[in-house]
């Protein structure tokens, strides 16, 4: 999937769409775009999502320990 960020100058109208299908991508909380002379990056924060993960190592923190 290739995502396209559409910005019209009005933040309320900003949307992210699937470039192949033209369908809107739901559950996006915010988008941050960073552009310099050599590259551009976009960070997308999701609000409602499902996560499937395998083979993740690390410690599990509960409560106030995770900061």
N, C-alpha and C positions, 0 to 999 in steps of 0.2 A: 504494500500500500504506500502510495506517495501522497503526502498531505500538502494542501495548498491553503495558505493563510490569506484571507480576503479582508483588506482594510480600506474603508472608504473615506477615512478622516474622522468618522464618528465612532468612538469606541463601542457604543451600544450596538452598532451594526457589524462589528467584526465577527467573522465566522471562520471556521476551519472546515474544509471539505476534502473528501476523497477525490483526488485529481482524476482518477480513472473513471469513477462513476458519477461524480458531481453531487453525491449524497453528503449532507452535513454530518460532521462527527459530533456526537453528543457527549455530555459529561465533562466538558472542558471548563476548568475554573479560570485559568488565565493563560496568556501567551506573552512571552518576553522575547524580543528580537534584538540581537546585537550585530552590528555591521561595522567593519573597519575597512581599511584600504585593500586588504588581501582576502577577506573571507566574511561569511555571514553565518550566524547560528540562531536557532530558535529553540527556546525551552517551552514546553507545554506542560502545564500542571493539570492533572486529571482529578475530577471530584468523585465521580462514581465509576468504578472499574472493577474488573475481576482480575485476579492475579493467580497464575499457575506457575509454580516454580519447582525445579528439581535440582538435587545435588548442591544445595546452598549450605555453606558452612559458616559458623559464627556462633555468637552467644545470644541467648534470648534474654531480653530485659523486660521486666514488668513494672508497671506503676511509674514512680518518679525517678527510677534509675535511668530510664532512657531519656537523656537530655542532650 
